[in-house]
Amino acid sequence: MTDSSPKPASSGRALAASTGLGKRGVLAWAMWDWGAQPFNTVITTFVFAVYITSASFGDTDSTSKALSVSTTVAGLIIACVAPVLGQNADRSGRAVRHLRWLTWLLALLSAALFFVAPQQRLLWLGLGLLGLGSIVSEIAGVNYNSLLNRVAVASNVGKVSGFGWGMGYLGGILVLIAIYFLLVQPETLIFGIPNTDSIGIRIAMLVCGLWTLVFTIPTFLVLRDPPPRPKAVAPKTTVAQAYAALFRTIGRLWRQQRQTAYFLLASALFRDGLAGVFAFGAVIAAGTFGFSAAEVVIFGAAANIVAGLATMTVGLLDDWIGPKAVIMGSLIILVLSGCMIFFFYDRGQIVFWIFGMLMSACVGPAQSASRSFLARLVPEGHNGEIFGLYATTGRVVSFLSPAAFGLMITIGTVVQADGTAQHWGILGIVAVLAAGLIVMAPVRPAADQAAIESDPPSGAFAPAL
């Protein structure tokens, strides 16, 4: 008699153990994060986002609002399509193929930012390319995360997740340092080219595209999709049917594996807080602690190196004590460190260096452990869909950290009324992290949960997109 019962999440990792990829497969998988990271580090955080909101494109208020609009629209699109496109990768079995063409598109969009010269009329061209790149990057990330169970086994999923995340941090900061000191800061570039018309920043965009294209080659040389499934198993369906299947999956999560639903909510909260640590860290460093532009870059480089190394190291602890313990410990340290920065901000830069580095060392481990926590729960054949939901829940609450940051500064201006209330913003980030910590506390780890049942292989998951 054939056993037709649903396979638990661990079966996908057991299969990974027999693929023969081993360390070679893990390194190839992690190289994608190394190669794709410049879009996050250089383009959306430290260089292009600052450039597109500069005076060259209009007054600061107008460009900042325009950036907010484009970011919000991109986030809404990601929230709507991520789980459905994840379904497509699951049902087609072509996650590597989808990741490849999305990566090439991301490299092209990154390089295309070269054409955004410092002219006000090009503001929306730059924001449009940035927003489209954000969508492509996030959807590519869904496919990338869904491959974790192909290269890791149950005993090392935390280590592998941490290694990949750490590679991303280190790759991103390496290219950032090179670009800043070779292309952004100098008044004269190589071969005596004057750094006018923001040519250094624009060339940096070409470098980002080339970096992504070159360093992700090992990923696509080593990783392969399994043989195509019979068409009868994975028929094409309409977008409406795909969303109906998505809602059925959400319903099954709530009925059969409610702890996973709680985890998606908790992780959405604390991941937004983690994003806020890096998003507003440079702002606080400059505004509250008086860091110069060069000092901010140096601090950012040190923070990312610490985060990368800590993530790789704590990944080993993840497999030993479990991802929940890593998440909880990291969040507790983050909350306490943030409070220390608030209470002792008037003691000078040393306070920010100490507690800022401590926070940086906890961000990566919490992010990596969150991914490995979910990877332990995903039922076989639903990796893309569940990680798509993971992306969606994160996007739904992505306004919380910016809103809490601004709200606490507003409260601070009322309390202090001396024009030095920016440090109150850190309490907003701490509040979001604390909320995630509280919701995460009662969530049971994977060993205490049953696997969610899968849909029968009749195929209501693959949209015709």
Secondary structure, 3 states (H helix, E strand, C coil): CCCCCCCCCHHHHHHHHCCCCHHHHHHHHHHHHHHHCHHHHHHHHHCHHHHHCCHHHCCHHHHHHHHHHHHHHHHHHHHHHHHHHHHHHHHHCCHHHHHHHHHHHHHHHHHHHHHCCCCHHHHHHHHHHHHHHHHHHHHHHHHHHHCHHHHCCCCCHHHHHHHHHHHHHHHHHHHHHHHHHHHHCCCECHHHCECCCCHHHHHHHHHHHHHHHHHCHHHHHHCCCCCCCCCCCCCCECHHHHHHHHHHHHHHHHHHCHHHHHHHHHHHHHHHHHHHHHHHHHHHHHHCCCCCHHHHHHHHHHHHHHHHHHHHHHHHHHHHHCHHHHHHHHHHHHHHHHHHHHHCHHHCHHHHHHHHHHHHHHHHHHHHHHHHHHHCCCCCCCHHHHHHHHHHHHHHCCCHHHHHHHHHHHHHHHHHCCCCCHHHHHHHHHHHHHHHHHHHCCCCCHHHCCCCCCCCCCCCCCECC
